[in-house]
Amino acid sequence: MATHPESNEKRSFGYGLGKVDSVISVEDVARQASELAGAGVDTQQLLELAKGEPRLSIEKLVAGYGKMEILHSFDLHIANGQSLCLIGPNGAGKSTILHSIYGLTDIRSGSITIDSLDITRMSTNRKLGEAGIAYILQDNSVFPDMTVEENLWMGSYLMPKTDDAKEAAERIFEKYPRLAARRGQTASVLSGGERRLLEISRALVMEPRILLVDEPSIGLEPRFIDMVFEILDDLQHTEGKTIIMVEQNAKKGLEFSDIGYVLVSGELAMAGPGSELLEDPEVGKLFLGG
């Protein structure tokens, strides 16, 4: 039986999107990514990316879980109304950064500040209620047996009055008619895109200023991925939200974000405007699939 010449060629999918002509193992990606680090990233460069006026700053952060140290003297700066995407190999510490900002890790040293307010060891409730930080989890964080409206009320658990929660939910329904049409239905009937919209909306109930977004595109069809990023774009550019995200679809994340950080083994290897990292051939080879 005849075979096509290309049938014996080895091809694989890259870290982001698109096909590559050679197989790169996870170990090779990590090794080659570590070579990008060089002398590291200068703090002044990070401040310049944040326009010299950072709203949220992480300085010399050492953090992890229990005895496991994940982040090693990590720095981050982002200005009000900016977006920042964290990319890197699996296990590089991307989600640990979000967890540390929100108070879900063991912080050994370093600091996290918002507008000069030290929030390093502030409780998660205070970070949401006082510092205005909301964490949008990965998929499947909705309560399937609750209605859409009840799911939104769950985002208002820090509000002192029930009426405040109901008013907050109504604001969400006015903004997103797609959810309003489903308000009395259980979340289990929602499409993947509608569930992600509900997860984002629930985080907006407390009117946060900073959004931590963990894998917004995971598990979604392409049409829903575009919808989710349009929503995030509106939140940034219309409402002035500051967004820090982890996104496995590195190409989509860098296209969206003002700033990109490349993490390797808990340290910052590269940083730059998202558009410039998209054009970097080494970043492209390792994380963008070509």
C-alpha positions, 0 to 999 in steps of 0.5 A: 500500500502506498504511503505519503512521504510525510507520513513518517515525519515527526510533528508535534504541537507546540506549547501555544498554538500551531504546528512545529517541525520537530518534537520538543519534550517538556524537559527540552522546553524547560531546559531551552527556556532556562537558557533564555534567562541569561542575566535575568530581568532588570528591576528598572525594566519592569518599572518602565513596563509599568509606566513608572507608576505601578499599582501592584508590586511584588518585590523579592518574593519567596513563596511556595506550599509547605516546605516546597519553595516555588518562587525565588526572589520574584519581582512584578510591577503592573500599573493601573488599567494594564494587563499582564500575561504570565507564560512559561513551562508547566511547573514554572510557578505561574499560578503560584504567583496568583495564589501568592497575591491572593493569599493562598501560599506560604510566603517566606520573604518579600512583599506584595503592595498595592498603592503602597499598602502592604498586603503580603499577609493580608487574609483573602477576605480582606484582599477582596473586601479592602484591597479590591482583588478578585481571583477568577478560578479555572473552569468548573468553579460554578455551583451547578445545582444553583441558579445563575442568580444564586451563583452571583449571590455567592460572589457577594458573601462579604456584603453586609446586606442581602439587598446589596447582593441583589443590587450587585446581581442586577448590575451584572444582569444589566451588563450581560443580558446573556446571563439575565436570560438564564438567571432562573436556570441552574448553572448546569445547563450553561454552555462552556462560554456561559459558565466562564462568563458566570465565573467572571461575573461572580468575581465582579460582584464586589467591584474589584479593581484587580482581577487575577485570571487563571487560564481563561481559555481552558476547555473552551471552543474557539468561539467562546475563547474569543468571547471571553477575551472580548469581555476581559478587554472590555473590563480593562479598557472600559472599566479600567480593571488591572488584569494579571493572567496565567494563560496556557494559550500563550499566543492568545494571552500575549496578543491580549496583554500589554505586558508579558512575563516568561517564567522558568523554575520560579524565576523571571526569565524575560519580560517585555511588551506582549507584542514584542514577545510575540515576535521574539523567535525564541519565545515563538519556538518554545511557547507559540508553536513555531 
